[in-house]
Amino acid sequence: MAAAELGQLEPQRSKALSCAGPVERARALIPLLEAAGPAIEAGRQLTPEVLEALRANDFFRLLTARGIGGQALSLVTFAEICEALAIGDPSTAWCVNQGNVSSLTSSTYLAPEVGRSLFGGRDQALAWGAQHNQAAAVVVPGGFQVTGTWDFASGSRHATTLGAHVPVKLADGTPRIGSNGKPEFVTVLFPRGAARITEDWSAMGLRGTGSDTYALDGVFVPDSHACFRDRLEGRQEHGTVTAFTSHLCYATGFAATALGTARGMLDRFMALARGKTARAGAQAMAENHAIQSQVAQLEAKLRSARMYLLGTVGEAWAEAAATGGLSLDTRMAMRLATTSVMGEATEVSVACYRAAGTTAVLESQPFERRFRDALCISQHLQATPAHLEMVGRHLLGVPQAAQFV
């Protein structure tokens, strides 16, 4: 097609894209993400072109309330978006999930005007990590004085706001006890520039997430920018998604990211099989009966896992929309689905890597980086097999203190 014809089509293409739904727009970004993948990994952060595309499609405000500028999408739609982005680049999907759920589960407990100031713009994003050392939020007049170090802050290199989960301490250093009789943890939000950031993210996979370490040394955070997440009675925003705990929202997005990573691996393996002849024989891979059977079984396994996740999340969403809450049975069902799907998707990714033979080990081929990403996804807290034990105890009626649901 001539350049002039392309120029005539571009406004039509842009108009069509603007009219498309968010899942379709995420799928339209797959070629861009595929092309940017090596640069994302090498730079250990999302490229400017990818960030521009995410912001143009408003992909950092997918879950937050419409009252503060968000889209308030359903978790099912959100999962499909994360899945699509992961087909193109898993690190991008990881950052989108991490940032959106973090923004949702903090803004829900903040005054609306604070939520708008922190998350109201398309270019605003939140990142936070796990506590790395002895941290404390000491109660002072008007807020907290925060000290500590946190790591695994995915998306921190493009974030405008950072957050931290910190044990609350009184002036004498003793823990403050909450209404449940346990020591309190507070979530504090502060400008990225207030933290001392160490760009130390070096990992086997998901390198593009830039999950760096950051520290605070006596930084004051006002009460207005602090909240106690997952205390449903303290919600400032009320919507269907706010009935879900932060753990289940994260788990949904990360399970979808695992699915997208596996889908990308399987599609690439099938493309390889269509054109490759194995070194050990003259027969084309596509004509090999064992390969044919394996492809069909992997396709079935991945489709089953996908429908299990979307179906379970869809049922939970319908319950929350109808009742304003989620039963423990439903929360356990979501935990079982998300954990199981992450495991199933990982198995598909590993099988594709192994089936691709020596081709898979080459950096010039599309398997090696995605294989490392898949294994990193499988190591996350949301995928730990301990969740299955918890669900099993629940199903058997064994008393327990349920966590991460």
C-alpha positions as CSV (number, residue, x, y, z in Angstrom):
1,M,0.0,0.0,0.0
2,A,1.3,3.5,-0.9
3,A,2.3,5.9,1.8
4,A,-0.5,8.3,0.7
5,E,-3.1,5.5,1.1
6,L,-1.7,4.7,4.6
7,G,-2.0,8.4,5.5
8,Q,-5.7,8.4,4.4
9,L,-6.4,5.3,6.5
10,E,-4.6,6.5,9.7
11,P,-7.5,8.8,10.9
12,Q,-10.0,6.0,10.3
13,R,-7.8,3.5,12.2
14,S,-7.4,6.0,15.1
15,K,-11.2,6.6,15.1
16,A,-11.9,2.9,15.1
17,L,-9.4,2.4,18.0
18,S,-11.0,5.1,20.0
19,C,-14.4,3.5,19.6
20,A,-13.1,0.1,20.6
21,G,-13.5,-1.4,24.1
22,P,-10.6,-1.6,26.5
23,V,-9.9,-5.3,25.9
24,E,-9.8,-4.7,22.1
25,R,-7.5,-1.7,22.6
26,A,-5.2,-3.9,24.8
27,R,-5.1,-6.5,22.1
28,A,-4.2,-3.9,19.5
29,L,-1.1,-3.0,21.5
30,I,0.3,-6.6,21.3
31,P,2.5,-5.9,18.2
32,L,4.0,-2.7,19.9
33,L,4.7,-4.7,23.1
34,E,6.3,-7.6,21.2
35,A,8.6,-5.2,19.3
36,A,9.5,-3.3,22.5
37,G,10.1,-6.4,24.6
38,P,13.9,-6.7,24.2
39,A,14.3,-2.9,24.9
40,I,12.0,-3.2,28.0
41,E,14.1,-6.0,29.4
42,A,17.5,-4.3,28.6
43,G,16.4,-1.0,30.1
44,R,14.7,-2.7,33.1
45,Q,11.7,-0.4,32.6
46,L,8.9,0.3,30.2
47,T,10.0,2.2,27.2
48,P,8.7,5.8,26.5
49,E,6.7,4.5,23.5
50,V,5.0,1.8,25.6
51,L,4.2,4.3,28.5
52,E,2.8,6.7,26.0
53,A,0.5,4.0,24.6
54,L,-0.6,2.9,28.1
55,R,-1.4,6.4,29.0
56,A,-3.2,7.2,25.8
57,N,-5.4,4.2,26.4
58,D,-5.9,5.2,30.1
59,F,-4.6,1.9,31.3
60,F,-3.4,3.2,34.6
61,R,-6.9,4.1,35.8
62,L,-8.8,0.9,34.9
63,L,-10.2,0.1,38.4
64,T,-10.4,3.3,40.3
65,A,-13.8,5.1,40.8
66,R,-15.2,7.3,38.1
67,G,-15.6,10.0,40.7
68,I,-11.8,10.4,40.9
69,G,-11.3,10.0,37.1
70,G,-11.1,6.2,36.9
71,Q,-13.0,3.8,34.6
72,A,-14.3,1.4,37.4
73,L,-14.1,-1.6,35.1
74,S,-15.1,-5.1,36.2
75,L,-12.5,-7.5,37.4
76,V,-13.3,-9.8,34.4
77,T,-12.6,-7.0,31.9
78,F,-9.5,-6.1,33.9
79,A,-8.3,-9.7,33.7
80,E,-8.8,-9.8,30.0
81,I,-6.7,-6.6,29.6
82,C,-3.8,-8.0,31.7
83,E,-3.9,-11.2,29.7
84,A,-3.8,-9.4,26.3
85,L,-0.9,-7.1,27.4
86,A,1.0,-10.2,28.7
87,I,0.8,-11.8,25.3
88,G,2.8,-8.9,24.0
89,D,5.1,-8.4,27.0
90,P,4.7,-9.9,30.5
91,S,6.6,-7.1,32.3
92,T,4.1,-4.5,30.9
93,A,1.1,-6.6,32.1
94,W,2.7,-7.0,35.5
95,C,3.2,-3.2,35.9
96,V,-0.4,-2.5,34.8
97,N,-1.8,-5.0,37.3
98,Q,0.4,-3.9,40.1
99,G,-0.3,-0.2,39.5
100,N,-4.0,-0.4,39.0
101,V,-4.7,-2.6,42.0
102,S,-2.5,-0.5,44.2
103,S,-4.3,2.7,43.1
104,L,-7.7,1.0,43.6
105,T,-7.0,-0.4,47.1
106,S,-5.5,2.8,48.4
107,S,-7.9,5.3,46.8
108,T,-10.9,3.4,48.1
109,Y,-9.9,4.4,51.7
110,L,-8.8,8.0,50.9
111,A,-11.0,11.1,50.7
112,P,-12.1,11.6,47.1
113,E,-10.2,14.9,46.7
114,V,-7.0,13.2,47.7
115,G,-7.7,10.3,45.4
116,R,-8.2,12.7,42.5
117,S,-5.0,14.6,43.3
118,L,-3.0,11.4,43.3
119,F,-4.7,9.3,40.6
120,G,-6.9,11.6,38.6
121,G,-4.5,12.0,35.6
122,R,-3.6,9.5,32.9
123,D,0.1,9.9,33.6
124,Q,-0.2,9.3,37.3
125,A,0.8,5.9,38.7
126,L,1.4,4.3,42.0
127,A,4.1,1.7,43.0
128,W,5.0,0.1,46.3
129,G,7.0,-2.8,47.5
130,A,7.4,-5.3,50.4
131,Q,9.0,-4.3,53.7
132,H,12.7,-5.1,53.6
133,N,13.8,-4.1,57.0
134,Q,12.6,-2.9,60.4
135,A,10.2,-0.1,59.4
136,A,7.9,2.2,61.5
137,A,5.2,4.8,61.1
138,V,5.5,6.7,64.3
139,V,2.4,8.6,65.3
140,V,3.0,12.3,65.4
141,P,0.5,15.3,65.3
142,G,-1.3,15.3,62.0
143,G,0.1,12.1,60.6
144,F,3.1,9.7,60.7
145,Q,6.8,10.0,60.6
146,V,7.9,7.1,58.4
147,T,11.2,5.3,58.3
148,G,12.1,2.0,56.5
149,T,13.2,0.3,53.4
150,W,11.1,-1.6,50.8
151,D,11.9,-3.7,47.8
152,F,10.1,-5.3,44.8
153,A,8.5,-2.0,43.9
154,S,7.2,-3.0,40.4
155,G,6.6,0.0,38.1
156,S,8.5,2.4,40.4
157,R,10.5,3.9,37.6
158,H,7.5,5.4,35.9
159,A,5.5,6.0,39.1
160,T,4.5,9.5,40.3
161,T,3.6,8.3,43.8
162,L,5.1,5.6,46.0
163,G,3.5,3.8,48.9
164,A,4.5,1.7,51.8
165,H,2.8,-0.6,54.3
166,V,4.2,0.1,57.7
167,P,3.7,-1.1,61.3
168,V,2.2,1.8,63.4
169,K,4.3,2.7,66.4
170,L,3.6,5.0,69.3
171,A,6.1,7.7,70.3
172,D,7.7,5.3,72.8
173,G,8.3,2.7,70.1
174,T,5.6,0.3,71.1
175,P,3.2,-1.1,68.5
176,R,-0.3,0.6,68.3
177,I,-3.0,-2.1,68.7
178,G,-6.0,-1.9,66.5
179,S,-9.6,-2.7,67.2
180,N,-9.0,-6.4,66.3
181,G,-6.5,-6.7,69.1
182,K,-3.5,-7.0,66.7
183,P,-0.7,-4.5,65.9
184,E,-1.8,-2.0,63.2
185,F,-0.3,-1.6,59.8
186,V,-0.9,1.7,57.9
187,T,-0.5,2.3,54.1
188,V,1.2,5.7,53.5
189,L,1.5,7.5,50.2
190,F,4.1,10.1,49.3
191,P,5.8,11.7,46.2
192,R,8.4,9.5,44.5
193,G,10.9,12.3,45.0
194,A,10.6,11.9,48.8
195,A,12.2,8.5,48.7
196,R,15.8,7.4,48.3
197,I,15.6,5.0,45.4
198,T,18.3,2.4,44.6
199,E,18.0,1.0,41.1
200,D,19.0,-2.5,42.0
201,W,16.4,-4.6,40.2
202,S,18.3,-7.6,38.9
203,A,16.3,-10.8,38.4
204,M,15.9,-13.9,36.3
205,G,12.8,-12.6,34.6
206,L,10.2,-9.7,34.6
207,R,13.3,-7.5,34.3
208,G,11.2,-4.7,32.6
209,T,9.2,-4.2,35.8
210,G,12.1,-2.1,37.4
211,S,11.1,-3.5,40.8
212,D,13.7,-1.3,42.7
213,T,14.4,-0.7,46.4
214,Y,13.4,2.5,48.1
215,A,13.9,4.0,51.5
216,L,12.4,6.7,53.8
217,D,14.2,8.3,56.7
218,G,11.8,10.1,59.0
219,V,9.5,11.4,56.2
220,F,6.3,13.0,57.4
221,V,3.1,11.7,55.8
222,P,-0.1,13.5,56.7
223,D,-3.2,11.5,57.9
224,S,-4.9,12.5,54.6
225,H,-2.4,10.4,52.7
226,A,-2.5,7.4,54.9
227,C,-5.1,4.6,55.1
228,F,-5.9,1.2,56.5
229,R,-6.6,-1.0,53.5
230,D,-9.0,-3.9,53.4
231,R,-11.1,-2.6,56.3
232,L,-14.3,-2.6,54.4
233,E,-16.0,-0.4,57.0
234,G,-13.6,2.4,56.3
235,R,-14.3,2.7,52.5
236,Q,-14.7,6.2,51.1
237,E,-15.6,4.8,47.7
238,H,-18.3,2.2,47.3
239,G,-18.6,0.1,44.1
240,T,-18.7,-3.5,43.2
241,V,-14.9,-3.8,43.0
242,T,-14.4,-2.4,46.5
243,A,-16.0,-5.6,47.9
244,F,-12.9,-7.5,46.9
245,T,-9.8,-7.5,49.0
246,S,-6.5,-6.2,47.6
247,H,-5.2,-9.8,47.7
248,L,-7.9,-11.1,45.4
249,C,-7.6,-8.2,43.0
250,Y,-3.9,-8.7,42.7
251,A,-4.3,-12.5,42.3
252,T,-6.8,-12.0,39.5
253,G,-4.5,-9.7,37.5
254,F,-1.4,-11.9,38.1
255,A,-3.3,-15.1,37.1
256,A,-4.4,-13.3,33.9
257,T,-0.8,-12.2,33.3
258,A,0.3,-15.9,33.7
259,L,-2.3,-16.9,31.1
260,G,-1.2,-14.2,28.6
261,T,2.4,-15.3,29.0
262,A,1.5,-18.9,28.4
263,R,-0.7,-17.9,25.4
264,G,2.2,-16.0,23.9
265,M,4.5,-19.0,24.4
266,L,2.0,-21.5,22.9
267,D,1.2,-19.3,19.9
268,R,4.9,-19.0,19.2
269,F,5.5,-22.7,19.6
270,M,2.7,-23.4,17.1
271,A,4.3,-20.9,14.6
272,L,7.6,-22.6,15.1
273,A,6.2,-26.1,14.6
274,R,4.5,-25.0,11.3
275,G,7.9,-24.2,9.8
276,K,10.6,-26.3,11.6
277,T,12.0,-29.7,10.9
278,A,13.6,-31.3,13.9
279,R,17.3,-31.9,13.8
280,A,16.8,-35.6,14.8
281,G,14.7,-36.4,11.7
282,A,13.5,-35.2,8.3
283,Q,9.9,-35.0,9.3
284,A,8.4,-31.5,9.8
285,M,7.3,-30.8,13.4
286,A,3.8,-30.1,12.2
287,E,3.5,-33.6,10.7
288,N,4.7,-35.3,13.9
289,H,1.8,-37.1,15.6
290,A,3.3,-36.5,19.1
291,I,3.6,-32.8,18.4
292,Q,0.0,-32.6,17.1
293,S,-1.3,-34.3,20.2
294,Q,0.8,-32.1,22.5
295,V,-0.4,-28.9,20.8
296,A,-4.0,-30.0,21.2
297,Q,-3.6,-30.9,24.8
298,L,-1.8,-27.6,25.7
299,E,-4.5,-25.6,23.9
300,A,-7.2,-27.4,25.9
301,K,-5.2,-27.0,29.2
302,L,-4.8,-23.2,28.6
303,R,-8.4,-22.6,27.4
304,S,-9.7,-24.5,30.4
305,A,-7.6,-22.5,32.8
306,R,-8.7,-19.3,31.2
307,M,-12.4,-20.1,31.4
308,Y,-11.9,-21.3,35.0
309,L,-10.5,-17.9,36.0
310,L,-12.9,-15.7,34.1
311,G,-15.9,-17.8,35.1
312,T,-15.0,-17.8,38.8
313,V,-14.3,-14.1,38.8
314,G,-17.5,-13.4,36.9
315,E,-19.5,-15.4,39.5
316,A,-17.9,-13.4,42.3
317,W,-18.5,-10.2,40.5
318,A,-22.2,-11.0,40.1
319,E,-22.5,-11.8,43.8
320,A,-20.7,-8.6,44.8
321,A,-23.0,-6.5,42.5
322,A,-26.1,-8.1,43.9
323,T,-25.3,-8.2,47.6
324,G,-22.5,-5.6,48.1
325,G,-20.2,-8.2,49.5
326,L,-18.5,-11.6,49.1
327,S,-19.1,-14.7,51.2
328,L,-16.1,-16.6,52.5
329,D,-17.0,-19.5,50.2
330,T,-16.8,-17.2,47.2
331,R,-13.5,-15.6,48.3
332,M,-12.1,-19.1,48.8
333,A,-13.3,-20.1,45.3
334,M,-11.4,-17.1,43.9
335,R,-8.3,-18.0,45.8
336,L,-8.5,-21.6,44.5
337,A,-9.0,-20.4,40.9
338,T,-6.3,-17.8,40.8
339,T,-3.7,-20.0,42.5
340,S,-4.5,-23.0,40.3
341,V,-4.6,-21.0,37.1
342,M,-1.1,-19.6,37.8
343,G,0.2,-23.1,38.2
344,E,-1.6,-24.4,35.1
345,A,-0.4,-21.5,33.0
346,T,3.2,-22.0,34.2
347,E,3.0,-25.7,33.1
348,V,1.9,-24.7,29.6
349,S,4.8,-22.1,29.3
350,V,7.4,-24.7,30.5
351,A,6.0,-27.3,28.1
352,C,6.3,-24.9,25.2
353,Y,9.8,-24.1,26.1
354,R,10.8,-27.7,26.2
355,A,9.0,-28.7,23.0
356,A,10.7,-25.9,21.1
357,G,14.0,-27.7,21.5
358,T,17.3,-25.9,21.1
359,T,15.6,-23.0,19.4
360,A,14.2,-22.0,22.8
361,V,17.6,-21.3,24.3
362,L,18.6,-18.6,21.8
363,E,18.1,-15.0,22.8
364,S,17.3,-14.2,19.2
365,Q,14.2,-16.4,19.5
366,P,10.9,-15.5,21.2
367,F,11.0,-18.2,23.9
368,E,13.9,-17.7,26.3
369,R,12.8,-14.3,27.7
370,R,9.2,-15.3,28.1
371,F,10.2,-18.6,29.7
372,R,12.1,-16.7,32.4
373,D,9.2,-14.3,32.8
374,A,6.8,-17.2,33.3
375,L,9.0,-18.8,36.0
376,C,9.2,-15.5,37.8
377,I,5.4,-15.1,37.7
378,S,5.1,-18.5,39.3
379,Q,7.2,-17.5,42.3
380,H,4.9,-14.7,43.4
381,L,3.1,-14.9,46.7
382,Q,-0.2,-15.2,44.8
383,A,0.9,-18.5,43.3
384,T,2.2,-20.2,46.5
385,P,0.9,-23.8,47.0
386,A,0.1,-22.9,50.6
387,H,-3.1,-21.2,49.4
388,L,-4.3,-24.6,48.2
389,E,-3.9,-26.0,51.7
390,M,-5.9,-23.1,53.1
391,V,-8.7,-23.7,50.7
392,G,-8.6,-27.4,51.4
393,R,-9.0,-26.8,55.1
394,H,-12.0,-24.5,54.4
395,L,-13.7,-27.1,52.2
396,L,-13.1,-29.8,54.9
397,G,-14.4,-27.5,57.7
398,V,-11.2,-27.3,59.6
399,P,-11.1,-24.2,61.7
400,Q,-8.4,-21.7,60.6
401,A,-7.5,-18.0,60.4
402,A,-8.1,-17.4,56.7
403,Q,-5.4,-15.2,55.0
404,F,-5.0,-13.6,51.6
405,V,-8.8,-13.8,50.8
